[in-house]
Every structure is written in structure tokens, then in C-alpha cells.
Amino acid sequence: MRKERERIVATRISNDLYNLIGDYASLLGVSNSEVLRELIREGLLKKSYLELIKRWQKKIEDRDPMLEMRICEKCGKESNELKLYHIDGNVRNLNPENLAILCEDCLNNLHKFIQKYNPKEEFAAWFFY
């Protein structure tokens, strides 16, 4: 039964990848299936982040230039004291996709939300949830 299962798994993924998974699993002291579940979960999270980034890009396309600097893009609050947030952390990158206009409260919430420095993915996840 075990050889049959290995043959089925091997037909879905390459032997090299299967061996790497086995090595990684033994290094961690877990089963191959636990490693596969982790890889699937991480891959799905990455895919969901990509979808959120696409939603951000669509939102940028729909920006109204007249309202751009008066309304927080997260909460919709109107203010004359909004902050310009550089998503990738590079203040020289003035690409519209890299800029978000946020009120002080939203900016503070964003800084609390982003624990790891993975700016684009973390920003998109924060913005849409």
C-alpha cells in the first residue's frame, strides 16, 4: 500500500521535489503530508495576496484625481491632514501603485498590522480586510 501511495504522489510531483519534501520533513521531524499541507497553505496565502494586490491596482486605476488628497482611501474620512504612505517603503518610488493616501488613524492601524516587512502583500491584506 505504501509503495502504491508513493507512486501516486510521485506522478503528481517530480521525484526531486518529493525527495526534498521528504528531507525537509525528516529535518523537522514531521510527516511528508504535514509538509505538503504547509506548502499548500503557504501557496494559497501567496495567491490570495496576489489577488489583493490586483484589487489595489484596480482601485488605483479608478482613483478620482480631484478627491485624491482630501479623502482617506481606507476609511473614507475627509481631512486636510492626510498622509502619503509609500507601500514598498521607498520614498523615491512615486508610482501611483506605491502610494496610498491615509488619515492618521488608518496609518497608525497599518503600522500595527504590518508585523513582518513584506510591504505590498501586508498592505493589500490590511487595506481590504
C-alpha positions in Angstrom: 0.0 0.0 0.0 2.8 2.5 0.9 4.6 1.9 -2.4 1.4 2.5 -4.3 0.8 5.7 -2.4 4.4 6.9 -3.1 3.8 6.1 -6.8 0.6 8.1 -6.9 2.3 11.1 -5.2 5.3 10.8 -7.4 3.1 11.1 -10.5 1.7 14.4 -9.3 5.0 16.0 -8.3 8.6 15.4 -9.5 10.8 12.9 -7.8 13.2 15.7 -6.9 10.5 17.7 -5.2 9.2 14.6 -3.5 12.7 13.8 -2.1 13.2 17.4 -1.0 9.9 17.2 0.9 11.0 14.0 2.5 14.3 15.6 3.5 12.6 18.7 4.9 10.0 16.6 6.8 12.7 14.4 8.4 14.7 17.6 9.3 11.6 19.0 11.1 10.6 15.6 12.5 7.1 15.7 10.9 5.4 13.6 8.2 5.6 14.3 4.5 1.9 15.1 4.5 2.3 17.8 7.1 5.0 19.4 4.9 2.7 19.2 1.9 -0.1 20.8 3.8 2.2 23.6 4.9 3.3 24.2 1.3 -0.2 24.2 0.0 -1.3 26.7 2.8 1.6 29.0 2.1 1.0 28.8 -1.7 -2.7 29.6 -1.2 -1.9 32.6 1.1 0.6 33.9 -1.6 -2.2 33.5 -4.2 -4.7 35.4 -2.1 -2.1 38.2 -1.5 -1.7 38.4 -5.3 -5.4 38.8 -5.8 -5.5 41.6 -3.2 -2.6 43.3 -4.9 -4.6 43.1 -8.2 -7.6 44.7 -6.4 -5.3 47.5 -5.2 -4.1 48.1 -8.7 -7.8 48.3 -9.9 -8.6 50.8 -7.2 -5.6 52.9 -8.3 -7.0 52.9 -11.9 -10.4 54.1 -10.5 -8.9 56.9 -8.3 -10.5 60.3 -8.7 -7.7 62.8 -9.0 -9.9 65.6 -7.7 -10.6 63.8 -4.4 -7.2 62.2 -4.2 -5.6 64.3 -1.5 -8.7 65.0 0.7 -10.2 61.6 1.4 -8.6 58.7 3.2 -8.5 55.7 0.9 -9.1 53.2 3.7 -11.9 54.7 5.8 -13.2 57.5 3.6 -12.7 60.2 6.2 -12.2 63.7 4.7 -9.4 65.7 6.1 -6.8 68.3 5.1 -4.1 66.4 7.1 -3.8 63.1 5.2 -0.5 61.3 5.0 1.1 59.8 1.9 2.2 56.2 2.6 4.8 54.6 0.4 3.8 50.9 0.3 7.2 49.5 -0.6 9.0 51.8 1.9 10.9 53.6 -0.8 10.0 57.3 -0.6 11.5 57.9 -4.0 9.1 55.5 -5.7 6.3 57.8 -6.7 4.5 55.3 -8.8 0.7 55.7 -8.1 0.5 51.9 -7.3 3.1 52.5 -4.5 1.2 55.4 -2.9 -1.8 55.4 -0.5 -3.4 58.4 1.0 -4.3 57.7 4.6 -5.6 59.5 7.6 -3.6 59.4 10.9 -5.8 56.8 12.4 -5.5 54.4 9.4 -1.8 55.0 9.2 -1.4 54.0 12.9 -3.6 50.9 12.4 -1.5 50.0 9.3 1.8 50.2 11.3 0.3 47.9 14.0 -0.9 45.5 11.3 2.4 45.1 9.5 4.5 42.9 11.7 6.8 41.5 9.1 8.3 43.6 6.4 6.6 42.3 3.3 5.0 45.6 2.4 3.0 45.0 -0.7 1.3 41.8 0.5 0.8 43.1 4.0 -0.6 46.4 2.8 -3.1 44.7 0.5 -4.2 42.4 3.2 -4.6 45.3 5.6 -6.4 47.5 3.1 -9.1 45.0 2.1 -9.8 43.4 5.5 
